[in-house]
Amino acid sequence: MRDFNVNVSHLPDRMVVALQGELDVDTCPHVARATDPLALRNSALTLDMTDVSFMDSSSLTMLMHLRKRSHTEGFLLELAGLQEQGRRVLELTGTLPLFRMRPPELPSPRKEA
């Protein structure tokens, strides 16, 4: 199996789930195991997809499941760092407009010494 990592961060204003690797039929269950237990009502979930190098149709199914859950449970779902290949999957299936895209985070300003 290829390397795939899921990292969950609890920030004051949202949960961030950073994904790394190929998002496919073998790896989508890892995302579900990480996101299913999260209590998200009245909060936000950001999927950081900056390091996702590939998406297939099973990843679209997983994203649509998260979208449905966000409407049912009342939380905001955002995608961040969506790469060109993943964006193309969403465009070709007509689902891109269904997802809110989070702009890239700006680096914190460095303090002058």
N, C-alpha and C positions, 0 to 999 in steps of 0.2 A: 504494500500500500504506500502511496505517495505521502510525503509529509503534509500535514494539514494542522493548523493551530487555531484555537479559539481562545481569546482572552477577554474576560469580562471585567470592566472597570465601573465602579460606582462613583459617579460625579455628583456634585450637589444638585445639578439641574437635569441629569439624565443618566441612563445606563448606556455604556458604550460596549458593544461587542465587536472586537477587532478580529477579522478573519484573515488567514494567511494560507495561500495555496490554491489548489483547484477546487471549485465548488461544484460537486457533481453527485451522482446517486450514492457514491460511497461516503462522501463527507457531509452531505446535508444532515444526516442524523446527528452528527456532532453539534451542529448549530442548534438543532431542536433540543438536544439534551442540555445545552447551555441556556437557552432562552425560555424553555417551558416553565421552569420553576421560578422565574423572576416575577416578583410582584410589581406590576407596572401601572396600575390604575392611577390616573391623574398625573402621569409623568411622561417621560420620553424615552424611546429606545433608538439609539443610533447604531446602525450596522456600518462599521468602518470597513469598506471593501477596497481600500487602497492597495492591499497586497493580494488581492484575488486575481490570479492570472488567467482563469478560465471559468466560465459558467455554462451549464447545459440546461436542458428543459426541467430537470429535477430541481435545480436551484430556483427556477421561476416558480415552480409549485410551492417550494418552501417559502419564498418571498410572499406569494399570494396568501398562504396560510397565516403568515405573520401579519399581513395587512388586514385580513379578516379578523384575526384576534385583536388587533389594535382598535378596530371599530367596536367589537363586542365588549372589550374590557375598558375602553376609554383612555387609550394612551396614544401619543404621537409616535409614528414610525418614520424614521428618516434614514436615507442612504447617504453615506459620505464616501468620497474617493472612488466612485464607480469608474472602472477603467473602460476603455473604448469597446472591448469585446463584450463585456457585460451590458454596456449601454446599448450595443447593437442588438443583443438578445431581446432586451426590453422594447426597443424600437420596432423590431420585426414582428413582435407579438402584439404590438399596440398597447402594451402595459406601462410604458415609461411615464405617461401622464398620471398614472395612478399612485406614483410614489413621490414623496417630497424629497428633494435633494438638499442635503446640508452642504453649505459652502465649506471649502477647506479651512481648517483652523489656521489662523495667523500665528507665527511664532511670537513668543513673549519678547518684548523689547529687552535688550541687554542693558544692564546697569553699567554706566561708565565708572571706571576705577579712579 
